[in-house]
Amino acid sequence: DSGVTQTPKHLITATGQRVTLRCSPRSGDLSVYWYQQSLDQGLQFLIQYYNGEERAKGNILERFSAQQFPDLHSELNLSSLELGDSALYFCASSPDSGRSTDTQYFGPGTRLTVL
Amino acid sequence: SQQGEEDPQALSIQEGENATMNCSYKTSINNLQWYRQNSGRGLVHLILIRSNEREKHSGRLRVTLDTSKKSSSLLITASRAADTASYFCATGGGFKTIFGAGTRLFVKA
């Protein structure tokens, strides 16, 4: 158990809908990262938050947004869902903002299926 | 493009055998990390090797790093069925971390 929790574990929805994925980082970790993992794209970095502030953006679509709350939990919002958004979404946390030696601790993931 | 690329893409061995996975990367690094992912689960950090280290051990894991060839290898000795998973190398740090495509290891009992 990494100490990172994600809910829900599974999510099935229809195209055009909007969903919210939730992540609670390890106690004391200030950074939260969101990743998308699909069969054909591998693990893609979406966005990072550090202590409530957006720190870096990766391959995140405009239909997606995220935020980190004062209690450091984070939410990833996915809207106007398309079939291609079906994937595993992982949250990871680390103690610091991005040192090269930071180990990332991954949550169990949310499996999103868009029908 | 991926910074780290693992080789082979898939590996199938018998329990008790050793498994070797390789990772190549393109730019200079401060360190390289290896992660493991059981099917459909989150990645788990295995080991970090710094750019000034050539070899590191952790239990049945042995990692080597050759910065001149921009490559690293992960050796799992005396493999077990429970080692069946995907293994990823990662370079960079923080939001700059780039994961390779992974090697899928299957250990037959």
Chai-1 contact restraints between the chains, C-beta under 6 A:
chainA,res_idxA,chainB,res_idxB,connection_type,confidence,min_distance_angstrom,max_distance_angstrom,comment,restraint_id
A,G42,B,A101,contact,1.0,0.0,6.0,A-B,restraint_1
A,L43,B,F99,contact,1.0,0.0,6.0,A-B,restraint_2
A,Q48,B,F95,contact,1.0,0.0,6.0,A-B,restraint_3
A,A56,B,F95,contact,1.0,0.0,6.0,A-B,restraint_4
A,F90,B,G42,contact,1.0,0.0,6.0,A-B,restraint_5
A,G98,B,G93,contact,1.0,0.0,6.0,A-B,restraint_6
A,G98,B,G94,contact,1.0,0.0,6.0,A-B,restraint_7
A,G98,B,F95,contact,1.0,0.0,6.0,A-B,restraint_8
A,R99,B,G93,contact,1.0,0.0,6.0,A-B,restraint_9
A,S100,B,N30,contact,1.0,0.0,6.0,A-B,restraint_10
A,S100,B,N31,contact,1.0,0.0,6.0,A-B,restraint_11
A,S100,B,G93,contact,1.0,0.0,6.0,A-B,restraint_12
A,T101,B,N31,contact,1.0,0.0,6.0,A-B,restraint_13
A,D102,B,G93,contact,1.0,0.0,6.0,A-B,restraint_14
A,D102,B,G94,contact,1.0,0.0,6.0,A-B,restraint_15
A,T103,B,H45,contact,1.0,0.0,6.0,A-B,restraint_16
A,F106,B,G42,contact,1.0,0.0,6.0,A-B,restraint_17
A,F106,B,L43,contact,1.0,0.0,6.0,A-B,restraint_18
A,G107,B,G42,contact,1.0,0.0,6.0,A-B,restraint_19
A,P108,B,G42,contact,1.0,0.0,6.0,A-B,restraint_20
A,G109,B,G42,contact,1.0,0.0,6.0,A-B,restraint_21
